[in-house]
């Protein structure tokens, strides 16, 4: 039997004391929250600001949303503009603009659009670029970066700029990075890489530029 969650819908104003009995919060306007939030589901459509830590199973944002403190979310869907300070989000699906001020940890990170972040640590990372993106440090076991074929922006606008990309299996195009290190690295078209460091194998597309290539010995862990 499907149980309906106890839900509060707020259209504007400030929330300072959300009743602990609520399991779901719907925001349909301009709302700011000045307290810690522990909910099963948050759905925000409008302008929302969370000033304290947020814990949620499901977080859906289709407007403009700012999480100003730490967040711990199982599943985040963003179809608007979201800004996160830092946190742990198991599964991310973003099709708008996603900004991370500090460090974001994620198991599965899938984005189409624009990502701007200081640091992302993920297991699987997949970004389809529809604009200019920037990530200081990207660490993931599996990385796929490609341009989104649906948007009509000129090619030079669909770029990811990174300082460091590291992981096991890296496959990317339209990326500028200072350092890239992985086991198997595929450098696709329109890439400019400072130093490429690999242990097993690498390939470089004809339209890509790589200034230095270093082969590293694999580290054996007993």
C-alpha angles and dihedrals in degrees: 000000000000111000118213113230119237100253137195119195115199122188101184146341135053129312114208101155117034112185109251090228094071117100100178132042123196118192116196104170138004109335134158125196120210100185141060113281127212110175142146094225137015121186116183125183112168128020116334133171124189110196097181135046117299126209117183141151094215126019119182120184124181099160134040114313135175124193102194097182138035117312133196112192131164097204127013124186118187123185096159136034118314130177120195127188097202139310153120117284116173098200126019127187112177127173099167132040121322122188127186120190096190133003126332123192120198140165097207120019117183120169138167112188130023129347124184115179143151094216136357124186113186143153096222119018122183122171127178106195119223095161144000111317131183131195122173097201126006120187120177139141091230123025128183119176120175140147119267107244094205100068120079099212116129115270097251089059091058097070136127117213115200136170095204134007116184135169144098108280113026124180119169148150133185091033133135113197137163095210131019121179129175147124097252114018126185112189106197133194124312096020129140113194127179101199126005115196120185140165106197114017145335140189131194126203117232092246093051127093122214117177102191132019121194126184113211128197114247114253112235116213114203 
